[in-house]
């Protein structure tokens, strides 16, 4: 996947990164008890970006808001907005009606359906009780509440990561167990890029017109936020990757469709990159800036999300003739060129600071590098994209490190592999097999435990490494038993 529109269809958050072919299945709710599957050619079946490692280590479960017996915080927050003229009396009545419908529906449900609707009520209550239920968030928050009420009273049970939509609406939601169905910001704006690339102008306009009202005021501009708990992050949080993709899609569509409102929205979305996380996505490093994948985890550096944010800023600077976007791109570009070598192992790409990419994310980051190479002709982007492409076709390097074993003793057989692979090992002497095992391991040194045969002699060690792209390397070594 080397085109911006296909790569950007990933989710992230969900936020997201592929190796999969274009097209993802979406379950559409047509009416009570009526659903059908459709294949959307402008979505990719991509894995969810994993939660931040630093959030995992600090026990994200402790950040989970799990209030069940809702108090009056939501009605009180709405009344305050009405009384301060932040919302009209009509909007107040509409939001209260949605809230009460959700409560009544929850009381008719049981099991998973009740739990998922309750979790969305909890998230809404958390926003209200913490003073975060501001007027600009109401459209997205209550759309999420309404859609969850509709789905869990009328739709099918879902699997984690399932994407859904509703009859008459182009918006894509995604199922996060324990959080209900949530608007997938990155998937929606990535889909907009796909529609732009394919020339489906009417559908592009329809999607963007539905997305624009869902932006909230944040950090001196607007942002498309996520309203659920994820990886230790509490709602509302934002993603630099999703925001960059939004800016890209809006600036492209503004020119194609002669729609100034889209360009104005893209301009209003830029300040998020000028504000430090967790409000914005800026992470200052020396004289450069990294744009965070997750606003709540500024220390978690994911290279593919950073690069896509830069692509979006570059396109906005070029298409929208935005000096602000250009300045944001240049300071981020400086940091990206500093960081990029750390994500090249010489045999594969790194996803973050500690783990290699899976195949989907390796292809994704290669695509983003190719896009930056095409746009900027920066030698480092071009050479790294070429190297990452080459790695997809090179077999891993594999070698036995252990030089000998003690007769009859339990021990470890150390080996080294150049990149993430499944490594199988068989050890035998004569016709007797003393070890036969395999495991998926990262690049580097590892070991398998075994018990050496009694008596001196020589064992034969046969090893095979198969990388994520299916490239295979086999080797045989003689192991002295002495």
Secondary structure, 3 states (H helix, E strand, C coil): CCCHHHHCCCCCCCCCECCCCEEEEEEEEEECCEEEEEEEEEEECCECCCCCHHHHHCCHHHHCCCCCCCCCHHHHHHHHHHHCCCCCHHHHHHHHHHHHHHHHHHHHCCHHHHHHHHHHHHHHHHHHHCCCCCHHHHHHHHHHHHHHHHHHHHCCCCCCCCEEEECCCCCCEEEECCCEEEECHHHHHHHHHHHHHHCCHHHHHHHHHHHHCCCEEECCEEECCECCCECCECCCECCHHHHHHHHHHHHHHHHHCCCHHHHHHHHHHHHHHHCECCCCCEEEECCEEEECCCCCCCCCCCHHHHHHHHHHHHHHHHHCCCHHHHHHHHHHHHHHHHHHHHHECCCCEECCCCCECCHHHHHHHHHHHHHHHHHHCCHHHHHHHHHHHHHCCCCCCEEECCCEECCCCEEEEEEEECCCEEEEEEEEECCEEEEEEEEEECCEEEEEEEECCCCCEEEEEEEEEEECCCCEEEEEEEEEEC
